[in-house]
Amino acid sequence: MGKIDDLLKRVVKFNDELTSGRLVQKIIWDNEAYIIDMNAEEQLFEQGVNRLGVSIMDYAPYSPVTIAIKEAKGQPTNRVTLRDEGDFQSSFYLEVGDKQFEIKAADWKTEELIKKYGRQILGLTDENIKILIWHYIFPDLITEAKKTIYGSE
């Protein structure tokens, strides 16, 4: 009975970590850089969309002066990227709870940008959430389950 009891203890331990949210929290923290990159690089800079998948330009397109400045700097003008020097995106950080996480920014212009473009500029699109779940969280959960329950990966 010793082996079965030991296996049961490991299954209970894994289940406790999973149901408490601690395991998913750890996985989110382990992938913080990727999550922030999905928001800052893929959505805002490359696509110019908010977490709803809506073009930021729909809310407030660039003014002619901003377009001229961006063209002089060699920056995109066909979409709103919310990037001039990168201070806003480099201030992104996560707040992780036991049931959810939130992307926030600490740059001085954050509130101004939220007021102008909406709170939806911070956060992942449904498509990126699916990618995060199936390419990062799920594989890490499987790896952790194998490690905890069977003692290997």
N, C-alpha and C positions, 0 to 999 in steps of 0.2 A: 504493500500500500504506500510505501514511502515515495516512489516515483510518481504515482498518481496524485498524491497530496502535493508534492512539489510542483507538478504541472498545474494543478488547480490553483495554487498560490500565484504562479506566474500569470495565469489567465486572469485572475482577479486583479492582480497588480496592473496589468495592461488595461483592463476594463476601467479600473478606477482612474487611471491617467487619462483615458479617452473621454469618459463621461464627465470628468471634472473640468475638462477644457484645457488642462495643463499641457497635454501632449500637442494639441493643435496650436496652442500659444507658442510653444517652443519651435514648432515647425515654421510658424509665421515669422518669428524673430530670426530664425536661421535663413529665411528668404527675404528679409527686409530690403536688401539692396535691389533684388530683382523686382519686388513689388513696387518700390518707388520708381524704378526705371520704367516699368510698364506705364505708370501714370505720367511721369515727366517726359520721357523720350518718345515712347510709342504713341501715346494718345495726344499729349499736348503738342510736342514739337513736330513729330512726323505726320500726324493726321489732323491736328488742330481741332480735336473733339473733346467734349467733356465726358463724364462718366455715363451719361445717358446716350452717348454716341452722336450727339448733336454738334454740328459745326459751331465753334465758338464765334466765328465770324457772323453767324446769324444773330447773335446778341448785340454785338457792336463791332462793325468792321473797322479796319485801320483807317485813320484819317489820311488825306493826301500827304501831309507832312511826315507822318510815321512811315508811310510807304517809301517816301524819298530817303529817309534816314536808313531804313532797312535795306533798300537797294544799294545805298552807298556802302553799307557794311557787308553786302553780299548775303543777306539773310532772306529767307522766304517771305514773300508778300502775298501769296495766293491763299494763305490761311493765317489765322491768329494763332501764334505759338506761345504767347506769354513769356517769351524769352528775348531779352536784349543782351544782357551780360551773363545770365544764368544764376543770379543770386536767388531768385524766387524758387526755382526748382532745386537748387542745392540746399535749400532750407527745409525740404520735405523730411518728415519723420513719421513714424507710426505710433499710434496709441493702441495697445493690444489688450483687450479684455478677455474674459473666459468664453465669450460667445461671439465676439466680433472684433474687427480691427478698423481703425480709421486712419486715413492719410491726412496729415496736417502740415502746415507750413509755418515757419517762424520768421520769415522775412518781414521787414517793416511795411512793405506794400501789400501784404496778404489781404488784409481787410478791404483795402481799396479795390483789389482785383476781384475779390468775392462780391463786393457791392456792384461792380461793373459787369462781371461775367457770370455771377451766380456761384453758389457753394458747390455746384456740381463739377467745377474744374478740378476738385480734389476727390479722388476715388477712381475705382476701376470700372470699365465697361463690363457688361454681362459677358461678352466674349473673353475678356482678359480674366474675369473671375473663373470662368470655365477652364481656361488654360492653367491658371494658378492651382485650381483644385486637382485637375487630372494629370498635370505634368509635374507638380511639385508636392502638394499636400498628400494626395493618395499614395504615390510611390513611397514617400517618407513614412506614412502610416504603416504600409506593408512592411517596410524595412524594420521599423521599430517593433511591430508585432512579432516578426520572426526573431529579432534579437531578444526581446523580453520573454517570449513564450518558449522558444527553442534554443536560445543562447547562441544564435548565429544569424547571418544575413542571407 
